[in-house]
Amino acid sequence: MLRPLPPVARGFSVIELVVTVALIAILLAISVPAYGTWTADAHVRAAAESLTNAIRLTQATAVAKGRTSLFALTADAQPSVDSVPAGSAQNWFAALNVLSGSDETKASQGLILKSTEGTQHRVQISGPAMVCFNALGRQASLAATANSLATACTAADPVVFQVSRSTGASRAFNVLVSAGGRVRMCDAAKTISNANPDGC
């Protein structure tokens, strides 16, 4: 006569379950801070890339229109034609300079672009209030009385905008604008070399 096989136990023991949960908790405790830093660094990079592209668009518009264009940082939550340029702010906008002696106004010219990405990514941008480009795409110096944003624009080689985040991020990026008009983004923590072409 055949004897029936004993029933096979199915499922997990309490000890196995506790060990598995403990391992998952340890892995999460290790990875969450690194993920938070990675996310904050990604926000800084995204804002720096947007800032670089905005400056390049401002410069390209100056060349395309054959007119001086003005790129400005602003503390305004919603940049507009009436925004006030401010150094070390979060948002930015760009416009063509109103021709003196014409019937043009800031409102009739409108904006080339406006952005609230600094606020969205929770970054701080350190740098001058404005950078101006002439019709050749080079930096231009303009007195406050000579441009429609009533803020002086001083050419420098280079103009430096630093994009950083006060909490969570381990990296900062610089956006450099040379006097000749070259615009590039670089890692502020690195020195440019053959090994670090992305350095400043």
MOLINCOR-V560606 format. One line per field, one symbol per residue. ss: DSSP state (H for helix, E for strand, L for the rest). phi: phi as a letter, one per 30 degrees, with the letter a starting at -180 (. if undefined). burial: 1 if it has 9 or more other ideal C-beta (glycine too) atoms within 8 Angstrom, else 0. A space follows every 10 residues. Layout:
ss=???
phi=???
burial=???
This chain:
ss=LLLLLLLLLL LLLHHHHHHH HHHHHHHHHH HHHHHHHHHH HHHHHHHHHH HHHHHHHHHH HHHHHLLLEE EEEELLLLLL LLLLELLLLL EEEEEELLLL LLLLLHHHHL LLEEELHHHH LLLEEELLLE EEELLLLLEE LELHHHLLLL LLELLLLLEE EEEELLLLLL LLEEEEELLL LLEEEEELLL LLLLLLLLEL
phi=.dcddddddc jcdddddddd dddddddddd dddddddddd dddddddddd dedddddddd dddddibdcb cbdbdddbeb dcdcdbdhbc caabbddddd iccdbedddi cdabbcdddd dhcccclddb bcbddcicdb cbdedcbdch bdccdbbcdc cccbbdbidc bbbccccddd jdbbcbdddc cdaddbdcdc
burial=0000000000 0000001001 0000000000 0000011011 1011111111 1101111111 1110101111 1111010011 1011111011 1111111100 0000010010 1111111110 1011101111 1111101111 0100001110 1010100011 1111100010 1111111110 1010111101 0100010011
